[in-house]
Amino acid sequence: MRVAVKVVHPAQADDAEFRARFRREVQLSARVQGACLIPLLAADVEAASPWLATAYAPGPTLDRYIATYGPLAGGTLYAFAAGTAQALAATHAAGVVHRDVKPQNVILTPVGPRVLDFGIAHAVDGTSVTRTGILTGTPGWISPEHYRTGSTGPEGDMFVWGALIAFAATSRAPFGGGAPDAVAYRVMSEEPDLRGLPGEIHAIVSRSLAKEPGGRATAWDAAETCAVLLAAQVTQVAPTGAEPTLVGDLVAAQWDVPTLDDPNWRRPARSSRRLVGIAAVVGTVIGGLAGGALALQPDKTETTSTSSRPHASASPTKTAAVSTSASPAANSQAAVGAASSPSSADADEATIATWRAARRAKGEAETETEAALGHDLSYGMGDEYNYSGQYDVGYAPSRRELYITISGPTVEPRVVQGVAKNACLTLRMMADIYKSLPYDEYVLIDNTTPAAPAIVWEDDFRANTNCITQTIDRTATDPGRAPSWHPTEQGLAAAQIPSVDQRGIRVATEAVHQLFVDWNAKSRLLEDPRYISDENTSIGFAPHEGVLYVWATKPEWDQSTREEWAEAAAGVACRTVLAESRAGQGWGYAQYAVAVLDGGGSTDFLRWGTAGSCPS
């Protein structure tokens, strides 16, 4: 298997600050998988020389291609636009903002465009340092709001996507070149030069280059528009009845770039696809450009969530919400305890007075935590919740509390829940990076009415290991109750990164083989929709959670089939974890989770538990 490996320069490997940034970039990159992206396969951020490995993508970058061959045209241009927009759509859906879209970060491979460097290049060349007074990004490939305020978001990526397509079509940067300050002025104040841009794609590019973020197309809008244009190109040349129906087919049908001669590489004769499929999903374009040209919208099903420790003012009805995301029969979480009344507050509880007394960030750990929260909350509450608030962070180290102040439009309860979930995940990540971060609690303040600020959420992000934002009892020990933990999307994403641990590979291989035998006993025909194989079923591990994950990508299954399969998979997973735990030391997994994926970004966690009492 051919991969691309990046190794941190020795001079930077000894820099604790650089290591922390590299670790965060790897964590974010692991979340990004999808069409026209280069997946992260493995990484070791703790090695003497930290490194990461991605799939190998042969081909020139866009700027080098255009310097040699000139601008893209016709179907190749539309394929480039559709592929890069789909890549950004997948990136944004994973909760990540690219922040450095530019011609040097898009490779033209023999099978289509590939977007790379999700923040890693920023860290390597020093431009990703998030500090007041330092602007990240490359002049000419920065959005107007980024120049003005330093803020970045999905809308900023889309502004630069518009500039990228204009450059690909005309070989000219739409805001010209020259001194960085002159380019910045043109980006903020002048209209782009779109001469030579084909009329069919002009509208979506022009819309993406709007000066105000709210006026721009989303990545999904751009992907859908460009896919329609691409489909029209294919229709013109395809014989009757042979029109491709998948976007991947459309890109392949119209993509026309020279193939590089690479005599130094010879592919192995035997495919390793089965081993990779069993141990973990490599991510070689998971799902590919698999949606139909007119079916690119992501699943917008909202996950029900409520705080694990809602503040009294956040729950006037004093009732606890129960998650509906899992099977009620096996995994519904136990709701406990009504929220306490305001009169029950004691001296240790956060108050508006302690919030007002909180100070601004000091030192690297607090500054980077504030930047991470600002980025993750601004993105996370954008498209999914349609909320465009502002977030300010205050610190009370003597109380071990952080205060996150929400300003802007009125916040609904679901928005508060979303902020709590995103804040918890980010704080746990930052606490892992900065071990000395002296905080446990985070408190959300609704300051959308400055005359009447209110505490709406309070939780211990260290104790809430899975950032469960619903009222449940995590300390329950009654074996008759549902498990007191919950599998996570982040854990599943980690499990989908191939393992290099030989014991893990062996265990996953044996377990998935047993699952195939058990489940396929009544479904021997490949055409049977119940049939599973390494094409659609995998087992992997989330080391940071200590969880073995089993998942099947079977969108065609009805709920009855899902439940039946989940029961079988849970039995195999539980017995596997239990057997390895008893086999000897060094086994770090005591929990398991089973999920069905629909291939479009939706995950249905159906069973999970702790080894010790396995289903028969």
C-alpha positions as CSV (number, residue, x, y, z in Angstrom):
1,M,0.0,0.0,0.0
2,R,1.5,3.3,-1.1
3,V,1.2,6.2,1.4
4,A,2.5,9.7,1.8
5,V,4.3,10.4,5.1
6,K,5.0,13.7,6.7
7,V,7.6,13.9,9.5
8,V,8.1,17.0,11.7
9,H,11.5,18.7,11.3
10,P,13.8,17.9,14.3
11,A,14.1,21.6,15.1
12,Q,10.3,21.8,15.7
13,A,9.9,18.4,17.3
14,D,11.5,19.7,20.5
15,D,9.1,22.7,20.5
16,A,6.3,21.9,23.0
17,E,4.0,24.5,21.4
18,F,4.5,23.1,17.9
19,R,3.8,19.6,19.2
20,A,0.6,20.8,20.7
21,R,-0.5,22.4,17.5
22,F,0.5,19.3,15.5
23,R,-1.5,17.1,17.8
24,R,-4.6,19.3,17.4
25,E,-4.3,19.3,13.6
26,V,-4.0,15.5,13.5
27,Q,-7.1,15.2,15.7
28,L,-9.1,17.5,13.4
29,S,-7.8,15.8,10.3
30,A,-8.9,12.4,11.6
31,R,-12.5,13.7,11.5
32,V,-12.4,14.5,7.8
33,Q,-13.3,11.8,5.3
34,G,-15.2,12.0,2.1
35,A,-15.2,12.8,-1.6
36,C,-12.1,14.2,-3.2
37,L,-10.2,14.3,0.1
38,I,-6.9,12.7,1.0
39,P,-7.7,10.6,4.2
40,L,-5.4,10.5,7.2
41,L,-4.4,6.8,7.7
42,A,-2.2,6.9,10.8
43,A,-0.2,9.2,13.0
44,D,2.1,9.3,16.0
45,V,2.2,12.7,17.6
46,E,4.1,11.5,20.6
47,A,7.0,10.0,18.7
48,A,10.5,11.5,19.0
49,S,9.8,12.8,15.4
50,P,6.0,13.2,15.2
51,W,4.6,12.0,11.9
52,L,1.4,11.4,10.0
53,A,0.6,9.2,7.0
54,T,-2.1,9.9,4.3
55,A,-3.2,8.1,1.2
56,Y,-0.9,8.7,-1.7
57,A,-2.2,11.0,-4.4
58,P,-0.1,11.2,-7.6
59,G,-0.3,14.3,-9.8
60,P,0.6,18.0,-9.9
61,T,-0.9,20.7,-7.8
62,L,-3.3,23.0,-9.6
63,D,-0.9,25.9,-9.8
64,R,1.8,23.7,-11.3
65,Y,-0.6,22.1,-13.7
66,I,-1.9,25.5,-15.0
67,A,1.7,26.8,-15.3
68,T,2.4,23.8,-17.7
69,Y,-0.9,23.2,-19.5
70,G,-3.0,26.3,-19.0
71,P,-6.5,26.7,-17.5
72,L,-9.1,23.9,-17.2
73,A,-12.0,23.9,-19.5
74,G,-15.3,22.2,-20.3
75,G,-16.1,19.0,-18.4
76,T,-12.8,18.9,-16.7
77,L,-13.4,22.4,-15.2
78,Y,-16.9,21.3,-14.0
79,A,-15.5,18.1,-12.6
80,F,-12.9,20.1,-10.7
81,A,-15.5,22.5,-9.3
82,A,-17.9,19.7,-8.3
83,G,-15.1,17.6,-6.7
84,T,-13.6,20.4,-4.7
85,A,-17.0,21.7,-3.5
86,Q,-17.9,18.2,-2.4
87,A,-14.6,17.9,-0.5
88,L,-15.4,21.1,1.4
89,A,-19.0,19.9,2.0
90,A,-17.6,16.8,3.7
91,T,-15.0,18.9,5.6
92,H,-17.7,21.3,6.9
93,A,-20.0,18.4,7.8
94,A,-17.2,17.0,10.0
95,G,-17.0,20.2,11.9
96,V,-13.7,21.4,10.4
97,V,-12.9,24.6,8.5
98,H,-10.0,24.2,6.0
99,R,-8.7,27.7,6.3
100,D,-6.1,27.3,3.6
101,V,-7.8,26.5,0.3
102,K,-5.5,27.5,-2.5
103,P,-4.1,26.1,-5.8
104,Q,-1.0,24.7,-4.0
105,N,-3.4,22.6,-1.8
106,V,-5.3,20.8,-4.6
107,I,-3.7,17.9,-6.4
108,L,-5.0,16.9,-9.9
109,T,-4.8,13.1,-9.7
110,P,-5.6,10.8,-12.7
111,V,-9.1,10.2,-11.2
112,G,-10.0,13.7,-10.1
113,P,-9.1,16.6,-7.8
114,R,-7.9,15.9,-4.2
115,V,-7.9,18.6,-1.5
116,L,-5.2,18.3,1.1
117,D,-3.5,19.9,4.1
118,F,-6.2,20.5,6.7
119,G,-4.2,22.8,8.9
120,I,-1.1,20.7,8.9
121,A,0.7,22.9,6.3
122,H,-0.3,25.9,8.4
123,A,1.5,24.5,11.4
124,V,4.6,23.3,9.4
125,D,5.3,26.7,7.9
126,G,4.2,28.7,11.0
127,T,1.2,30.3,9.4
128,S,-1.4,28.5,11.6
129,V,-0.3,30.1,14.8
130,T,-3.4,31.5,16.3
131,R,-2.3,34.7,18.0
132,T,-3.6,38.2,18.1
133,G,-1.9,40.3,15.4
134,I,-0.8,37.3,13.2
135,L,-3.0,36.6,10.2
136,T,-3.2,33.0,9.0
137,G,-3.6,32.0,5.4
138,T,-2.0,33.1,2.1
139,P,-2.5,36.6,0.6
140,G,-5.1,36.5,-2.1
141,W,-6.6,33.3,-0.8
142,I,-8.2,34.9,2.3
143,S,-11.8,36.0,2.7
144,P,-12.8,39.7,3.4
145,E,-13.9,38.9,7.0
146,H,-10.7,37.1,7.7
147,Y,-8.7,40.2,6.6
148,R,-11.0,42.5,8.7
149,T,-11.4,40.5,11.9
150,G,-9.2,37.3,11.7
151,S,-12.4,35.2,11.9
152,T,-12.6,32.0,9.8
153,G,-15.6,29.8,9.0
154,P,-17.2,27.7,6.3
155,E,-18.2,30.9,4.5
156,G,-14.6,31.9,4.3
157,D,-13.7,28.5,2.7
158,M,-16.4,29.1,0.2
159,F,-15.1,32.6,-0.7
160,V,-11.7,31.1,-1.5
161,W,-13.4,28.2,-3.3
162,G,-14.9,30.8,-5.7
163,A,-11.5,32.3,-6.2
164,L,-10.0,28.8,-6.8
165,I,-12.5,28.0,-9.5
166,A,-11.9,31.4,-11.2
167,F,-8.2,30.7,-11.2
168,A,-8.7,27.2,-12.6
169,A,-10.8,28.6,-15.4
170,T,-8.8,31.6,-16.3
171,S,-5.3,31.0,-14.9
172,R,-5.6,34.4,-13.2
173,A,-6.1,35.1,-9.5
174,P,-9.4,37.0,-9.4
175,F,-8.0,39.8,-7.2
176,G,-4.6,39.9,-8.9
177,G,-1.2,39.8,-7.4
178,G,1.5,42.1,-6.0
179,A,2.0,43.5,-2.5
180,P,0.0,41.7,0.2
181,D,-1.6,44.9,1.4
182,A,-2.7,45.8,-2.2
183,V,-4.2,42.3,-2.7
184,A,-6.0,42.6,0.7
185,Y,-7.5,46.0,-0.3
186,R,-8.8,44.5,-3.6
187,V,-10.3,41.5,-1.8
188,M,-12.1,43.7,0.7
189,S,-13.2,46.6,-1.6
190,E,-13.1,45.6,-5.3
191,E,-15.0,43.2,-7.5
192,P,-13.2,40.0,-8.7
193,D,-11.9,39.8,-12.2
194,L,-14.1,37.0,-13.7
195,R,-13.4,37.6,-17.4
196,G,-13.2,34.3,-19.3
197,L,-15.2,32.4,-16.7
198,P,-17.8,30.2,-18.6
199,G,-21.3,31.6,-18.2
200,E,-22.7,28.3,-16.9
201,I,-20.5,28.4,-13.8
202,H,-20.3,32.2,-13.4
203,A,-23.4,32.5,-11.1
204,I,-22.2,30.1,-8.4
205,V,-18.7,31.4,-8.5
206,S,-19.9,35.0,-8.3
207,R,-22.2,34.2,-5.4
208,S,-19.4,32.5,-3.5
209,L,-17.3,35.6,-3.9
210,A,-19.9,37.9,-2.2
211,K,-18.2,40.3,0.2
212,E,-20.6,39.4,3.1
213,P,-20.5,35.8,4.4
214,G,-24.3,35.5,4.6
215,G,-24.6,36.1,0.8
216,R,-22.4,33.1,-0.2
217,A,-23.3,29.7,-1.4
218,T,-22.7,26.8,1.0
219,A,-20.4,24.0,-0.1
220,W,-23.5,21.7,-0.6
221,D,-25.1,24.3,-2.8
222,A,-22.0,24.6,-4.9
223,A,-21.5,20.8,-5.1
224,E,-25.1,20.3,-6.3
225,T,-25.0,23.1,-8.8
226,C,-21.7,21.9,-10.3
227,A,-22.8,18.3,-10.4
228,V,-25.9,19.4,-12.4
229,L,-23.5,21.2,-14.9
230,L,-21.3,18.1,-15.0
231,A,-24.3,15.8,-15.6
232,A,-25.3,18.0,-18.6
233,Q,-21.8,17.7,-20.1
234,V,-21.9,13.9,-19.8
235,T,-25.4,13.8,-21.3
236,Q,-24.1,15.5,-24.4
237,V,-21.5,12.8,-25.1
238,A,-23.1,9.7,-23.6
239,P,-25.0,7.2,-25.8
240,T,-28.7,6.8,-25.1
241,G,-29.3,4.8,-21.9
242,A,-25.7,5.0,-20.8
243,E,-25.8,8.2,-18.7
244,P,-23.9,7.8,-15.4
245,T,-26.0,8.3,-12.3
246,L,-23.4,8.8,-9.6
247,V,-21.4,11.9,-9.2
248,G,-18.2,9.9,-9.1
249,D,-19.1,8.5,-12.5
250,L,-19.7,12.0,-13.8
251,V,-16.3,13.2,-12.6
252,A,-14.5,10.2,-14.1
253,A,-16.4,10.6,-17.4
254,Q,-15.2,14.2,-17.9
255,W,-11.9,14.3,-16.0
256,D,-9.1,14.7,-18.6
257,V,-5.6,15.5,-17.2
258,P,-2.3,13.9,-18.3
259,T,-1.3,10.8,-16.3
260,L,2.1,11.0,-14.7
261,D,4.6,8.3,-15.7
262,D,5.9,6.7,-12.5
263,P,8.2,3.8,-13.3
264,N,9.6,3.6,-9.8
265,W,6.4,2.2,-8.3
266,R,5.0,-1.2,-8.9
267,R,1.7,-2.1,-7.2
268,P,1.7,-5.3,-5.2
269,A,0.2,-8.2,-7.1
270,R,-2.1,-9.2,-4.2
271,S,-4.7,-6.7,-3.0
272,S,-4.8,-5.9,0.7
273,R,-8.3,-4.6,0.5
274,R,-9.7,-7.4,2.6
275,L,-7.3,-6.9,5.5
276,V,-7.8,-3.2,5.5
277,G,-11.6,-3.6,5.3
278,I,-11.5,-6.0,8.3
279,A,-9.2,-4.0,10.5
280,A,-10.6,-0.5,9.8
281,V,-11.9,1.6,7.0
282,V,-8.9,3.3,5.3
283,G,-11.0,6.1,4.0
284,T,-10.0,5.9,0.4
285,V,-12.9,8.2,-0.5
286,I,-15.5,6.5,1.8
287,G,-18.7,6.8,-0.1
288,G,-16.8,8.5,-2.9
289,L,-18.8,11.1,-4.7
290,A,-21.6,8.6,-4.1
291,G,-24.6,10.8,-3.9
292,G,-26.7,11.4,-7.0
293,A,-26.2,14.7,-8.7
294,L,-29.4,16.0,-7.2
295,A,-29.1,14.2,-3.9
296,L,-26.1,15.8,-2.2
297,Q,-27.6,17.3,0.9
298,P,-26.3,15.8,4.2
299,D,-28.6,14.2,6.7
300,K,-30.0,17.0,8.8
301,T,-31.6,14.8,11.5
302,E,-31.1,16.6,14.7
303,T,-29.7,14.7,17.7
304,T,-31.8,15.2,20.8
305,S,-29.6,16.3,23.7
306,T,-29.9,18.0,27.1
307,S,-27.3,18.9,29.6
308,S,-25.9,16.3,31.9
309,R,-26.0,19.1,34.6
310,P,-28.5,21.7,33.4
311,H,-28.5,24.9,35.4
312,A,-31.8,25.5,37.1
313,S,-32.6,28.4,34.9
314,A,-32.2,26.2,31.8
315,S,-34.9,23.8,32.8
316,P,-37.9,25.6,34.1
317,T,-40.1,22.5,33.6
318,K,-37.7,20.4,35.8
319,T,-37.9,17.4,33.5
320,A,-35.0,15.4,32.0
321,A,-34.8,14.6,28.3
322,V,-34.0,11.1,27.2
323,S,-31.9,10.4,24.1
324,T,-33.8,9.0,21.1
325,S,-30.7,8.3,19.0
326,A,-30.4,4.6,20.1
327,S,-32.5,1.6,20.2
328,P,-35.1,2.1,23.0
329,A,-35.1,-1.6,23.8
330,A,-31.4,-1.9,24.4
331,N,-29.8,1.4,24.9
332,S,-32.1,4.2,26.0
333,Q,-30.4,6.2,28.7
334,A,-32.0,6.4,32.1
335,A,-33.3,9.8,32.9
336,V,-32.7,10.8,36.5
337,G,-33.2,13.7,38.9
338,A,-35.1,16.9,38.1
339,A,-33.0,20.0,37.9
340,S,-32.5,21.7,41.3
341,S,-34.5,24.8,42.0
342,P,-32.7,28.1,42.3
343,S,-33.0,28.1,46.0
344,S,-30.8,25.1,46.2
345,A,-27.7,26.9,45.0
346,D,-24.7,27.0,47.4
347,A,-21.5,28.9,47.7
348,D,-19.7,26.5,45.3
349,E,-22.1,27.1,42.4
350,A,-21.3,29.6,39.7
351,T,-23.2,32.9,39.8
352,I,-23.4,36.0,37.7
353,A,-21.1,37.6,40.2
354,T,-18.4,34.9,39.7
355,W,-18.9,35.3,36.0
356,R,-18.3,39.0,36.1
357,A,-15.2,38.4,38.2
358,A,-13.6,36.1,35.6
359,R,-10.6,37.3,33.8
360,R,-9.3,37.2,30.3
361,A,-7.0,34.5,29.0
362,K,-3.4,34.4,30.2
363,G,-0.6,32.3,28.8
364,E,-0.5,29.9,25.9
365,A,-2.9,27.2,27.2
366,E,-5.7,29.6,27.9
367,T,-5.1,31.6,24.7
368,E,-5.2,28.5,22.6
369,T,-8.2,27.1,24.4
370,E,-10.1,30.3,23.8
371,A,-9.1,30.2,20.1
372,A,-10.2,26.6,19.8
373,L,-13.6,27.3,21.5
374,G,-14.2,30.3,19.2
375,H,-13.5,28.2,16.1
376,D,-15.4,25.1,17.1
377,L,-18.4,26.9,18.5
378,S,-18.7,29.3,15.6
379,Y,-18.6,26.5,13.1
380,G,-20.6,23.9,15.1
381,M,-23.5,26.2,15.7
382,G,-23.6,27.5,12.1
383,D,-25.3,25.3,9.5
384,E,-26.7,22.7,11.8
385,Y,-28.4,25.1,14.3
386,N,-28.6,28.2,12.0
387,Y,-27.3,30.3,14.9
388,S,-24.7,33.0,14.4
389,G,-23.8,34.1,17.9
390,Q,-20.5,35.3,19.4
391,Y,-18.6,33.5,22.1
392,D,-16.4,35.1,24.7
393,V,-14.4,33.1,27.3
394,G,-13.5,34.1,30.8
395,Y,-11.4,32.2,33.3
396,A,-11.7,31.7,37.1
397,P,-8.7,29.5,38.0
398,S,-9.3,29.6,41.8
399,R,-12.7,28.1,41.1
400,R,-11.4,25.8,38.3
401,E,-14.2,27.3,36.0
402,L,-14.4,28.6,32.5
403,Y,-17.2,30.9,31.5
404,I,-18.4,30.9,27.9
405,T,-20.6,33.9,27.2
406,I,-23.1,33.7,24.3
407,S,-24.0,37.1,22.7
408,G,-26.1,37.8,19.6
409,P,-29.6,36.5,18.6
410,T,-31.8,35.0,21.3
411,V,-30.7,31.4,22.1
412,E,-33.2,28.6,22.1
413,P,-32.8,25.6,24.4
414,R,-31.5,23.4,21.5
415,V,-28.8,26.0,20.8
416,V,-27.7,26.0,24.4
417,Q,-27.5,22.2,24.2
418,G,-25.5,22.3,21.0
419,V,-23.1,24.9,22.5
420,A,-22.7,22.7,25.6
421,K,-21.9,19.6,23.4
422,N,-19.3,21.4,21.3
423,A,-17.7,23.1,24.2
424,C,-17.3,19.9,26.1
425,L,-15.7,18.1,23.2
426,T,-13.3,21.0,22.5
427,L,-12.4,21.4,26.2
428,R,-11.6,17.7,26.6
429,M,-9.4,17.9,23.5
430,M,-7.5,21.0,24.8
431,A,-7.1,19.4,28.2
432,D,-5.5,16.5,26.5
433,I,-3.1,18.8,24.7
434,Y,-2.4,21.0,27.7
435,K,-2.1,18.7,30.6
436,S,-1.7,21.6,33.1
437,L,-4.9,23.3,32.1
438,P,-6.4,23.9,35.6
439,Y,-10.1,23.8,34.9
440,D,-12.8,21.2,35.3
441,E,-16.1,23.1,35.0
442,Y,-17.5,25.1,32.1
443,V,-20.4,27.5,32.5
444,L,-22.6,28.9,29.7
445,I,-23.9,32.5,30.1
446,D,-26.8,33.7,28.0
447,N,-25.9,37.4,27.5
448,T,-28.1,37.9,24.5
449,T,-30.0,40.4,26.7
450,P,-27.1,42.3,28.4
451,A,-29.4,43.8,31.0
452,A,-30.3,40.3,32.2
453,P,-27.5,37.8,31.8
454,A,-28.4,34.2,33.0
455,I,-26.5,31.0,33.6
456,V,-28.0,28.4,31.4
457,W,-25.6,25.5,31.6
458,E,-22.9,24.1,33.9
459,D,-21.0,20.8,33.6
460,D,-17.7,19.1,34.5
461,F,-16.1,18.3,31.1
462,R,-13.5,16.0,32.6
463,A,-16.1,13.8,34.3
464,N,-18.4,13.8,31.3
465,T,-16.0,11.6,29.4
466,N,-18.2,11.2,26.4
467,C,-19.7,14.7,26.5
468,I,-23.2,13.3,26.9
469,T,-25.5,16.2,26.8
470,Q,-28.6,14.6,28.3
471,T,-29.6,14.1,31.9
472,I,-28.4,10.6,32.8
473,D,-26.8,9.0,35.8
474,R,-23.2,8.1,34.8
475,T,-22.5,6.5,38.2
476,A,-25.3,3.9,38.0
477,T,-24.0,0.4,38.9
478,D,-27.2,-1.5,38.7
479,P,-26.6,-4.2,36.1
480,G,-30.3,-4.1,35.1
481,R,-30.0,-0.6,33.9
482,A,-28.7,0.7,30.6
483,P,-24.9,1.3,30.4
484,S,-23.9,4.7,31.9
485,W,-21.7,5.7,28.9
486,H,-22.5,6.4,25.2
487,P,-20.5,5.7,22.1
488,T,-19.4,8.8,20.2
489,E,-19.0,9.9,16.6
490,Q,-15.4,10.9,17.5
491,G,-14.7,7.4,18.8
492,L,-16.1,5.8,15.6
493,A,-14.0,8.1,13.5
494,A,-10.9,7.0,15.5
495,A,-11.9,3.4,15.0
496,Q,-12.0,4.0,11.3
497,I,-8.3,4.8,11.2
498,P,-6.3,1.6,10.4
499,S,-4.5,0.1,13.4
500,V,-0.8,-0.7,13.3
501,D,-1.1,-2.8,16.4
502,Q,-0.7,-6.5,15.5
503,R,-2.8,-7.7,18.3
504,G,-5.6,-5.4,17.4
505,I,-5.5,-6.4,13.7
506,R,-5.6,-10.1,14.7
507,V,-8.5,-9.6,17.1
508,A,-10.5,-7.5,14.6
509,T,-9.8,-10.1,11.8
510,E,-11.0,-13.0,13.9
511,A,-14.0,-11.2,15.3
512,V,-15.3,-10.0,12.0
513,H,-14.8,-13.4,10.4
514,Q,-16.9,-14.9,13.2
515,L,-19.6,-12.3,12.6
516,F,-19.6,-13.1,8.9
517,V,-20.1,-16.8,9.8
518,D,-22.8,-16.2,12.3
519,W,-24.8,-13.7,10.2
520,N,-24.4,-15.1,6.7
521,A,-25.4,-18.6,7.7
522,K,-28.9,-17.8,6.3
523,S,-27.7,-15.3,3.7
524,R,-25.2,-17.1,1.5
525,L,-26.0,-15.3,-1.7
526,L,-24.2,-12.1,-2.4
527,E,-27.4,-10.6,-3.8
528,D,-29.2,-11.1,-0.5
529,P,-29.5,-7.6,1.0
530,R,-28.8,-9.1,4.4
531,Y,-25.4,-10.4,3.3
532,I,-22.4,-8.7,4.9
533,S,-18.7,-8.7,3.8
534,D,-15.6,-6.7,4.2
535,E,-17.0,-4.4,1.6
536,N,-19.5,-3.1,4.1
537,T,-18.7,-4.3,7.6
538,S,-15.6,-3.5,9.8
539,I,-14.2,-3.6,13.3
540,G,-11.9,-1.0,14.7
541,F,-10.6,0.5,18.0
542,A,-10.8,3.9,19.7
543,P,-7.8,3.8,22.0
544,H,-8.7,7.1,23.8
545,E,-12.1,5.7,24.7
546,G,-11.1,2.0,25.3
547,V,-14.0,1.0,23.0
548,L,-14.1,-1.7,20.2
549,Y,-16.5,-0.5,17.5
550,V,-18.4,-2.7,15.0
551,W,-20.1,-1.0,12.1
552,A,-21.9,-1.9,8.9
553,T,-22.7,0.5,6.1
554,K,-26.2,-0.9,5.0
555,P,-28.6,1.9,4.3
556,E,-31.0,-0.6,2.7
557,W,-31.7,-2.4,5.9
558,D,-35.0,-1.8,7.7
559,Q,-35.1,-1.3,11.4
560,S,-36.0,-4.9,12.1
561,T,-32.9,-6.1,10.2
562,R,-30.7,-3.5,11.9
563,E,-31.8,-4.7,15.4
564,E,-31.3,-8.3,14.5
565,W,-27.8,-7.7,13.1
566,A,-26.9,-5.4,16.1
567,E,-27.8,-8.2,18.5
568,A,-25.6,-10.6,16.7
569,A,-22.7,-8.1,16.4
570,A,-23.0,-7.1,20.0
571,G,-22.6,-10.8,21.1
572,V,-19.5,-11.2,19.0
573,A,-18.0,-7.9,20.2
574,C,-18.7,-8.5,23.8
575,R,-17.3,-12.0,23.8
576,T,-14.2,-10.7,21.9
577,V,-13.5,-8.0,24.4
578,L,-14.1,-10.3,27.4
579,A,-11.8,-13.0,26.0
580,E,-9.0,-10.7,25.3
581,S,-9.3,-9.0,28.7
582,R,-8.9,-12.4,30.3
583,A,-6.1,-13.5,28.0
584,G,-3.4,-11.3,29.5
585,Q,-2.1,-7.8,30.2
586,G,-1.8,-5.0,27.7
587,W,-5.4,-5.1,26.4
588,G,-6.9,-1.7,26.8
589,Y,-10.5,-2.3,25.7
590,A,-13.4,-3.1,28.1
591,Q,-16.3,-1.7,26.1
592,Y,-17.9,-2.2,22.7
593,A,-20.4,-0.4,20.5
594,V,-22.3,-1.5,17.4
595,A,-23.6,0.9,14.7
596,V,-25.2,0.9,11.3
597,L,-24.2,3.7,8.9
598,D,-26.3,4.9,6.0
599,G,-23.3,6.0,3.8
600,G,-24.4,9.6,3.9
601,G,-23.1,10.7,7.2
602,S,-25.8,9.3,9.5
603,T,-24.9,6.9,12.3
604,D,-27.3,4.7,14.2
605,F,-25.7,3.4,17.4
606,L,-27.8,0.3,18.3
607,R,-26.0,-1.6,21.0
608,W,-23.2,-0.8,23.4
609,G,-22.0,-2.1,26.7
610,T,-19.1,-3.2,29.0
611,A,-17.7,-6.7,28.8
612,G,-18.7,-8.8,31.8
613,S,-22.3,-9.7,31.1
614,C,-22.4,-10.7,27.4
615,P,-25.6,-11.5,25.6
616,S,-26.0,-15.2,24.9
